[in-house]
């Protein structure tokens, strides 16, 4: 039996949440996962007694697959899948290291299609990577937030950086930066603000965490 799972941390300890719906194959579960990748962490394989025995990760970099490169590592705080390029300068785990941290076998699923790389993407530094690195030190700067919102309006890869940057903040940082986080929530492009507000209905998902930390809710 396969189910979609979520992953979040409590006081630095990873916790796994399990969706109730089951699937007869990993392929079927992954197909459903890919309809809402920001909501879930991975697919879990469960034995006949309902024990989680394996975590199967989507093989594409990023929460929304915008990068289209094969994932090779996992962000150590937000647990987002990253390719070698997008992981540059970030604190990451290999898949075996993730397995040791969770105490459960982990693997990347086989690729579902040939990964596409455009000439432009190959030459341009990934905006999501830059945003994630700069986020805690620049969120208070209105000019930086305007540039971030411009990036979000132009590129889906920027959303990955926003999710990583917000998700990697400590609880103390969230409290200290909350006025600036709420200001960013108000300044986001309308479509992204609406998506993140709806995502707060699943507060353990990466998008839900981001929405809540930006002061959004389903009425926003």
N, C-alpha and C positions, 0 to 999 in steps of 0.2 A: 504494500500500500504506500502511496506517495501523497504528501500533503505540502502545501505552501507554508513556509515558516518566516517569521520575523526575528530580528536580532536587535537588541538594545543593551545598554549597560546600566547597571545600578551600582553606584559607588565604585565604579571601575570594573565591576564583575559582569561578564557577558551573560545575558538572559535570553532564552529562546521562547518565542510564542508560536503557537501552532494554530493554523486555520482548521476548522472542523471538516471542510469538504475534502473527500479523498479521491484519488485518481488511480487507475489501474496500471499506469505506466509513467515512467519519468518523462517521456516525450509529451504525453498529454498534460502533465503538470507544468512542464516548462512552457508549453504553448499558452496555457492560461497565465502563467507568471509574466510572460512577455507582453500581455495586454495591459499590465499595470506594474511595471518593474520598480517604480518608486515606492510601492506599497509593501513589497515583500523583499526578503533577503535572499532566499534560495528555495530549492525544493528539498524536502526531507524524505528519506526512505525509512519506513517504519516496519518492524517485524509483526508477527501475528499477535503479540501481546501489547502492541501499541508503543513499543520503545523505539526512540529515534536511533537508528544505527548508522546513518550516513547522510552527509550534507552534500548536495549536488549544486554547484554554482554555475550560473550562466557564463558562457565563455567570452562574452563581449565586454569590452571596457565600458565602464560607466553605468549609471543607473538607468539611463534611457537609451543606451547603445549608440549615442550620437557619434562617438569617436570611431567606431567600427573596426578598431584594432583588437587583436586577441588579448584578453586579460591574462596577466601573469602573476600579479600580486594583489594583496588586499590591504586597504588603508587600515592602520592599526587602531584607529579610534572610531571611525564611522563604518568600517567594514565594507566599504565600496570596492568593487572590483576595478582594477586599474591596469592599463598596459604599461610597459616599461617607460614609454615616453611621458605619459601623464603622471606617472609615479615619481618622476624626477624631483628631488628635493623634499619629498614627503616621507613620513614615518610609515613604513609598510611591513606587512607580514607575507611570507611565502605561504602557499597552500598547506604544506606540512606544518608550518608554525601555527597557522590558524587551527589546524586539527588538534595540535597539542593544547592550545589555549582553550578550545571548546571541549576537549576530551571526547571528540567524536570524529570518525573518519570523514575527510572532506576531499572532494575532487571537482575539477572543472568538467562540465558536460562536453561531449564532442561538439565541434562547430556545426551549426546547422546550414551554413552557406559560406561561400567564399567571401572573405572580408574585403570590402571596398575601401580604397584610399584614393582620394582625389589629389591632383597636383597641388591645389591650394592648401589642403589639409596637411600635405606633407611638408610644405614650406613654412606654414604659420605655427608659431608657438601656441600650444593649447591654452585658450583663455581660461578654461576651468581650473587648470593647474595654478596659474598666476593668481586667480581670485582666491583659491583656497589658501595659498601661502600668505597673501596680503590681508586677508579678511580681519583678523583680530586687531591688527595695528592700524587699519585704515577705515574701519566702519564708522568711526566718529566724524570723518571728513565728508562734508556734503558734496564736494567736488568729486571725490572718489566714488561716492554712492551714485551720483549722476552717471559717471562713466560705467559703473557696474550695470545700471539699468539700461544704458545704451547697448552694452554687450548682451544683456539678456534678451533685448528686443531683436537683436541681429542673429544670435547664435545659440543653438540648443546646448552646445558644450559648456556655455557659461553657467547654465543651470546646475550642472554637475558640480562646478566649483562652489556655487552658492550652498548646495546641500552639504558638501564636505566642510566648507568653512564654518557654517552655522552648527553643524552636527559635532564638530571637533571642539567647540567651546566648552570649557569646564562650567560647572554650575556657578562658581564665583564670577567667572567672566560674563556669563549671561546676566547676572544681577548687576554687575558694574556697567555693562554695555546696553542694558535693556532700553533706555531712552533712544539710543542710536539705532538699535534693532527695530524698535517700533517705527521710527522715522523711515527706515528702509522699507518696512512692510507697507507703509502708506505710499511710498514712492515707486514701488514695483510696477512694471507694465501690467495693465488690467488683467490680461489673460493669465499671467503667471500668478498674480495675487489671488485670483479666483480659484485656480487649481490648488494652490497651497492652502487656501482657506478651507476648501472641501476636504483636503487631505487630513486636516486636524480631526476628522471623525475617526481616523486610525492613528492615535497619538504615538504609537510605538514605531511607525514607519518612518523612514528618513524624511520624506516630504512632510509628514505630520509633525515630526519634531521641529523641522524648520519653520513651518507655519506657526506653531505655538510660540516658538522663541522670537518670532517677528511680530507677535502680538495679534495674530490673525485668529479668526474663528469662522464657523460656517455661516455666520451672519455678516461677515466682512464684505 
